[in-house]
Amino acid sequence: MVLLLWVFAGWLSGWLAGRSLEGNGYGPSMDVVMGIGGAVLGGLAMRSTGVSGYTAAILTTLAATVCAVMFTTVAGLMNGRSFYTRQLSQVPVRQRSRSQR
């Protein structure tokens, strides 16, 4: 059951991390696959530490999410992609009236 939670967290994290990158890359489907792979690896690594119980599901899912984002972002940056940044549009300064001068 926790594995399904990791897969969902990886799917969502990989998709969001892929959306934050621009340029020629793997594409959205590969971003999701890398996110799921990173989530499963992160979840298994966290599970190997010996955490158990209800806390384990929360902690391993959090670690899976962080690993999915890191894995997708690092793989994208190594492939030549860059972070997507929006350009701020410059609003022209209004002309001051003669009474304000």
VMD Tcl script that draws the C-alpha trace (Angstrom):
set ca {
  {0.00 0.00 0.00}
  {2.85 2.37 0.81}
  {4.42 1.55 -2.57}
  {1.32 2.93 -4.31}
  {1.64 6.09 -2.24}
  {5.29 6.42 -3.34}
  {4.33 5.89 -6.99}
  {1.65 8.59 -6.77}
  {4.01 10.99 -4.98}
  {6.69 10.29 -7.59}
  {4.26 10.79 -10.46}
  {3.11 14.15 -9.13}
  {6.60 15.29 -8.10}
  {8.19 14.25 -11.38}
  {5.51 16.02 -13.37}
  {5.84 19.24 -11.34}
  {9.65 19.15 -11.44}
  {9.51 18.62 -15.20}
  {7.19 21.59 -15.58}
  {9.69 23.82 -13.77}
  {12.40 23.02 -16.34}
  {12.54 24.29 -19.89}
  {14.55 23.38 -22.94}
  {15.17 20.20 -24.85}
  {14.75 17.32 -22.50}
  {13.20 13.96 -22.02}
  {9.60 15.14 -22.18}
  {6.75 14.93 -19.70}
  {6.38 11.16 -19.79}
  {10.04 10.56 -18.98}
  {9.89 13.20 -16.21}
  {7.08 11.21 -14.62}
  {8.97 7.92 -15.00}
  {12.10 9.47 -13.43}
  {9.96 10.90 -10.63}
  {8.45 7.49 -9.91}
  {11.91 5.88 -9.98}
  {13.31 8.50 -7.63}
  {10.35 8.11 -5.30}
  {10.70 4.34 -5.10}
  {14.46 4.60 -4.49}
  {13.96 7.29 -1.84}
  {11.19 5.35 -0.15}
  {13.23 2.14 -0.07}
  {16.27 4.00 1.26}
  {14.17 5.53 4.02}
  {12.51 2.20 4.77}
  {15.94 0.60 5.21}
  {16.66 2.92 8.14}
  {14.25 0.90 10.27}
  {11.46 3.42 10.83}
  {8.16 1.61 11.46}
  {4.51 2.28 12.10}
  {2.30 5.12 10.95}
  {5.23 7.53 11.13}
  {7.10 5.40 8.60}
  {4.44 5.92 5.92}
  {4.64 9.68 6.32}
  {8.44 9.87 6.49}
  {9.06 7.49 3.60}
  {6.53 9.33 1.43}
  {8.19 12.64 2.26}
  {11.62 11.20 1.42}
  {10.18 9.69 -1.77}
  {8.83 13.09 -2.83}
  {12.12 14.86 -2.15}
  {14.11 12.19 -4.02}
  {11.72 12.31 -6.98}
  {12.11 16.08 -7.32}
  {15.89 15.89 -6.92}
  {16.27 13.01 -9.38}
  {14.13 14.66 -12.07}
  {15.73 18.08 -11.62}
  {19.34 16.85 -11.59}
  {18.75 14.61 -14.63}
  {17.15 17.53 -16.47}
  {19.95 19.94 -15.60}
  {22.59 17.43 -16.68}
  {20.76 17.13 -20.00}
  {21.08 20.87 -20.67}
  {17.71 22.06 -19.47}
  {17.35 25.21 -17.38}
  {14.89 26.43 -14.81}
  {11.80 28.08 -16.18}
  {11.59 31.70 -15.14}
  {8.93 34.16 -16.10}
  {9.87 37.55 -17.37}
  {8.34 40.36 -15.40}
  {6.66 42.82 -17.66}
  {7.63 46.38 -17.07}
  {4.71 48.63 -16.39}
  {5.37 52.09 -17.73}
  {5.52 54.78 -15.10}
  {2.58 57.11 -15.41}
  {3.28 60.61 -16.49}
  {3.17 62.92 -13.53}
  {0.77 65.76 -13.83}
  {1.99 69.32 -13.45}
  {0.48 69.58 -9.99}
  {2.69 66.72 -8.75}
  {5.94 68.24 -10.02}
}
mol new
graphics top color blue
foreach p $ca { graphics top sphere $p radius 0.5 }
foreach p [lrange $ca 0 end-1] q [lrange $ca 1 end] { graphics top cylinder $p $q radius 0.2 }
display resetview
